[in-house]
Amino acid sequence: MPTLYIVATPIGNLEDISMRALRILREVDFILCEDTRVSKKLLDHYEIKTPTISYHEHSKEIKTDKILNLLNEGKNLALISDAGTPGISDPGGKLIEAVISKFGEDIKIESVPGPSAVTAALSISGIPTDKFIFMGFPPHKKGRQTFIKKIILSDYPVAVYESKHRIIKFLEELDNLLILVNQENEEKAKEKNKDIPKKIFLTSVVVCRELSKMHETVYRGDIKNIIDTIKNGKNDQKGEFVVIIGK
């Protein structure tokens, strides 16, 4: 039975890859890469010569059909993202859905687990994580305030991804909307002659930058202090971010 392997790759440190993942990447017929230029660094490092095919969020239907045809021909494929586990806030999920839709149980889909930025951040957050919500990347514009309000109103810790271009904006919006949500709750209670609800507090905010890389940094504590630190640090706005909002 042809197999589509979903292979987790390092989120930074190239040593963070399993022996099984390396074996699969060598054995399959083709590797599907989010960006072949990014994946080349990993493949060259481990001297993996398997042919690559690009597959990303802008890939057209003709590219998906090509991949489905390869599976139909009996080829074994490995799907990797630029970093971490495919299908987690990346377009890999759409391909997996297409494979299941076309082939059902005739194609095996097998996970080769490994690194993921969200679990890496949660593991060092110091926040209870027996229950948590992962919300991926916030919308850039439409729906952004609604997205952040859901974080504030959540009963559980929330993990999100954010880019270097919007990390300050996100943290400032989170801080400002927290004040607004508490004001709205108080006004609604007064209108209905009800007891004013307890204020919502974000008990702990943890911002992780460049996890597993040379410049890995973890910012903890008061959100205003975190914002000031990132704003004032020469290199603190570089890289990729995971934010954990504790409750």
C-alpha positions in Angstrom: 0.0 0.0 0.0 1.5 3.4 -0.9 2.1 5.6 2.1 2.1 9.4 2.7 4.4 10.0 5.7 3.8 13.2 7.7 7.3 13.9 9.0 8.1 16.4 11.7 11.4 18.3 11.2 13.5 20.6 13.4 12.1 24.0 14.4 15.6 25.3 14.5 18.3 23.0 15.8 19.1 20.5 13.1 19.9 17.8 15.7 16.2 17.7 16.7 15.2 15.0 14.3 14.5 11.3 14.9 16.5 8.5 13.3 13.1 7.2 12.0 12.4 10.5 10.3 15.9 10.5 8.6 15.3 6.9 7.4 11.9 7.7 6.0 13.2 10.8 4.2 15.9 8.6 2.5 13.6 5.7 1.6 10.6 7.5 0.1 10.3 8.3 -3.6 9.7 12.0 -3.2 9.7 14.6 -0.4 7.0 17.2 -0.5 8.4 20.5 0.9 6.8 23.7 1.9 9.8 25.5 0.5 12.5 23.4 -1.2 15.2 26.0 -0.5 14.5 25.8 3.2 14.3 22.0 3.3 17.5 21.8 1.3 19.5 22.9 4.3 18.2 20.0 6.4 18.5 17.5 3.6 22.0 18.5 2.6 23.1 18.4 6.3 22.1 14.8 6.5 23.2 14.0 2.9 19.7 13.0 1.8 19.4 12.9 -2.0 15.7 12.1 -2.3 14.0 14.2 -5.0 11.8 17.1 -3.7 8.5 18.6 -4.9 7.3 22.0 -3.6 3.9 22.0 -1.9 2.7 25.1 0.0 -0.3 27.3 0.7 -0.2 28.8 -2.8 0.1 25.5 -4.7 -2.6 25.2 -7.3 -5.0 22.3 -7.8 -2.7 20.9 -10.6 0.1 20.4 -8.1 -2.3 18.5 -5.7 -3.4 16.4 -8.6 0.2 15.6 -9.5 0.8 14.4 -5.9 -2.3 12.3 -5.9 -1.3 10.7 -9.2 2.1 9.8 -7.7 0.3 8.0 -4.8 -2.0 6.3 -7.3 1.1 5.0 -9.1 2.3 3.4 -5.9 4.9 6.0 -4.9 5.7 6.6 -1.2 5.9 10.3 -0.3 7.0 12.2 2.8 5.4 15.6 3.6 7.5 18.1 5.6 7.0 21.7 6.4 9.7 24.4 6.8 9.9 23.6 10.5 7.9 21.5 13.0 5.0 19.2 12.4 3.1 19.4 9.1 -0.6 20.2 9.3 -0.2 22.3 12.4 -0.9 25.9 11.2 0.4 25.0 7.7 -1.2 23.9 4.4 -0.3 20.2 4.9 -3.8 19.6 6.3 -5.4 20.4 3.0 -3.3 17.8 1.2 -4.0 15.1 3.8 -7.7 15.9 3.4 -7.4 15.6 -0.4 -5.7 12.2 -0.1 -8.4 10.9 2.3 -11.1 12.2 0.0 -9.7 10.5 -3.1 -8.3 7.3 -1.8 -10.0 6.6 1.5 -8.3 3.5 3.1 -6.4 2.7 0.0 -3.5 5.0 0.9 -1.8 4.8 4.2 -1.2 8.1 6.0 1.4 7.6 8.7 2.7 10.1 11.3 6.4 10.4 12.0 6.2 12.6 15.1 8.7 15.0 16.4 9.3 18.7 17.0 6.4 21.2 17.3 6.8 24.9 18.4 3.6 24.9 20.4 4.5 21.8 22.5 8.0 23.1 22.9 6.8 26.4 24.3 4.1 24.8 26.5 6.7 22.4 28.0 8.8 25.3 29.4 6.0 27.8 30.1 5.6 26.9 33.8 1.8 27.2 33.2 -0.4 24.2 34.0 -1.0 22.5 30.6 -3.2 19.5 31.4 -5.8 21.5 29.4 -5.0 24.2 26.9 -6.3 25.7 23.6 -4.2 26.2 20.5 -5.4 29.0 18.2 -2.6 29.3 15.7 -1.9 32.6 14.0 -4.2 35.6 14.7 -5.9 37.1 11.7 -4.0 40.1 10.2 -7.0 42.4 10.0 -10.6 41.2 9.8 -11.7 39.3 12.9 -8.5 40.1 14.9 -10.2 41.8 17.8 -12.7 38.9 18.1 -9.9 36.4 18.0 -8.1 38.2 20.9 -11.3 38.5 22.9 -11.7 34.8 22.7 -8.3 34.4 24.2 -9.2 36.7 27.1 -12.5 34.9 27.7 -11.0 31.4 27.5 -11.3 29.2 30.6 -8.0 27.6 29.7 -4.4 28.7 28.8 -4.1 29.7 25.2 -1.2 29.2 22.8 -0.8 31.3 19.6 1.8 31.8 17.0 2.8 35.3 15.9 5.3 36.8 13.5 8.1 39.3 14.2 6.1 41.9 12.2 3.1 41.8 14.6 4.3 40.5 17.9 4.3 44.0 19.6 0.9 44.8 18.0 -0.5 41.5 19.3 0.7 42.0 22.9 -0.5 45.6 23.0 -3.9 44.6 21.7 -4.1 41.8 24.2 -3.3 44.2 27.0 -5.8 46.9 25.8 -8.6 44.5 25.0 -8.3 43.0 28.5 -9.2 46.4 29.9 -12.0 46.8 27.4 -13.5 43.4 28.1 -13.6 44.0 31.9 -15.3 47.4 31.3 -17.9 45.8 29.0 -18.6 43.1 31.6 -19.1 45.7 34.3 -21.4 47.8 32.2 -23.5 44.8 31.2 -23.9 43.8 34.8 -25.0 47.3 35.8 -27.6 47.5 33.0 -29.1 44.2 34.3 -28.8 45.2 38.0 -26.5 42.2 38.6 -23.4 41.8 40.7 -20.3 43.1 39.0 -18.3 40.1 37.8 -14.8 39.5 39.0 -12.2 41.1 36.8 -10.5 38.8 34.3 -6.7 38.6 34.8 -4.1 37.0 32.7 -2.1 35.3 35.5 0.9 34.7 33.4 2.1 35.5 29.9 5.0 33.6 28.4 6.6 34.7 25.1 9.0 32.3 23.4 11.3 33.5 20.6 13.5 31.4 18.3 12.9 28.2 20.2 15.8 25.7 19.9 17.9 28.2 18.0 21.1 30.1 19.0 19.1 33.2 20.1 16.3 31.4 22.0 14.7 33.8 24.5 11.8 33.3 26.9 10.0 36.4 28.3 7.8 35.9 31.3 5.6 37.8 33.7 3.8 41.1 33.4 2.7 41.8 29.8 3.7 45.5 29.9 7.2 44.5 31.0 7.4 42.0 28.2 6.3 44.6 25.6 8.9 47.1 26.9 11.7 44.5 26.8 10.9 43.4 23.3 10.5 47.0 22.1 13.8 48.1 23.6 15.9 45.1 22.7 18.0 45.4 19.5 17.3 41.9 18.4 14.2 41.0 20.4 11.8 41.5 17.5 13.6 39.1 15.2 12.5 35.5 14.7 9.3 33.5 15.2 7.2 33.7 18.4 5.0 31.4 20.4 2.8 33.2 23.0 1.3 31.3 26.0 -1.5 33.2 27.9 -2.1 31.7 31.3 -5.4 31.7 33.2 
